[in-house]
Amino acid sequence: MSAGVNAGGGRTMRLPAHVNEIEPLLQAWLEPTHLEVLDESAAHAGHAGANAQGFGSHIRVRIASPVFAGKSRVACHRLVYDAMQNFIDRGLHALVIEIVKEP
């Protein structure tokens, strides 16, 4: 596991994000009609932000939700970021969000 430094200067363990944790969280928060959560961490091995585990540092989310109706793309992204905050706090380095328009 990779370690980080918290605001108090102490060491904290940074656990990678798991797709099987992210999907149910986004289902509960945003009730999507379409959801894909892809772990692209392996493609970033050796790059800044990659972790030693090789997973959970670079995540792509493709999502459509009725919660997004009437909202700007920025507002939709904020909703996804709000739902993902715990993973960001745990060391998620990169989050790509693709808002899929509902037909």
C-alpha positions in Angstrom: 0.0 0.0 0.0 1.1 3.5 -0.7 1.4 5.9 2.2 0.5 9.6 2.2 0.9 12.4 4.7 -2.1 13.8 6.4 -2.6 17.5 7.4 -1.1 16.8 10.8 2.1 15.5 9.2 1.4 11.9 10.2 1.4 9.0 7.8 -1.9 7.6 6.5 -2.5 4.5 4.4 -3.9 5.2 1.0 -6.0 2.3 -0.3 -6.7 2.1 -4.0 -10.2 2.5 -5.3 -12.0 -0.7 -6.5 -14.5 -0.7 -9.3 -16.7 -3.0 -7.2 -16.9 -0.3 -4.5 -17.4 2.6 -6.9 -20.3 1.1 -9.0 -22.7 0.6 -6.0 -21.8 4.0 -4.6 -22.6 5.8 -7.8 -25.8 3.6 -8.2 -27.0 4.8 -4.8 -26.0 8.4 -5.2 -27.1 9.1 -8.8 -29.5 6.3 -9.8 -27.9 6.1 -13.3 -29.6 4.6 -16.3 -26.2 3.9 -17.8 -23.0 3.3 -15.8 -19.6 2.1 -16.8 -16.7 2.3 -14.4 -13.3 1.5 -15.9 -10.0 1.1 -14.1 -7.4 2.4 -16.5 -4.6 2.4 -13.9 -2.5 -0.3 -15.7 -2.1 2.0 -18.7 -0.5 4.6 -16.4 2.0 2.4 -14.6 5.2 4.3 -13.9 3.5 7.7 -14.4 2.9 10.3 -11.7 0.0 9.3 -9.5 0.2 5.6 -10.3 0.3 3.4 -7.2 2.4 0.3 -6.6 -0.7 -1.9 -6.7 -1.4 -1.2 -10.4 -5.1 -0.5 -9.9 -7.4 2.1 -8.4 -5.4 5.2 -9.2 -6.9 6.1 -12.6 -10.7 5.6 -13.1 -13.0 6.5 -16.0 -16.8 6.9 -15.3 -19.3 7.0 -18.1 -22.7 7.8 -16.7 -26.2 8.9 -17.6 -28.7 9.8 -14.9 -32.1 11.5 -14.6 -30.5 13.5 -11.7 -28.5 15.4 -14.4 -31.6 16.7 -16.2 -31.5 20.4 -16.7 -28.0 20.7 -15.2 -24.9 21.9 -16.9 -22.0 19.6 -17.6 -20.0 21.2 -14.8 -22.9 20.7 -12.4 -23.1 17.0 -13.4 -19.4 16.6 -12.9 -19.6 18.1 -9.4 -22.3 15.6 -8.5 -20.0 12.7 -9.6 -17.0 14.3 -7.7 -19.1 14.7 -4.6 -20.0 11.0 -4.8 -16.4 10.0 -5.4 -14.9 12.3 -2.7 -14.0 9.4 -0.3 -12.0 7.7 -3.1 -10.3 10.9 -3.9 -9.4 11.3 -0.2 -8.0 7.7 -0.3 -5.6 8.5 -3.1 -7.6 8.3 -6.4 -5.2 10.3 -8.7 -7.2 10.7 -11.9 -11.0 10.6 -12.5 -12.3 11.0 -16.0 -16.0 11.7 -16.1 -18.0 11.2 -19.3 -21.6 12.4 -19.0 -23.7 10.3 -21.4 -26.9 12.0 -22.7 -30.0 10.0 -22.3 -32.1 9.5 -25.4 
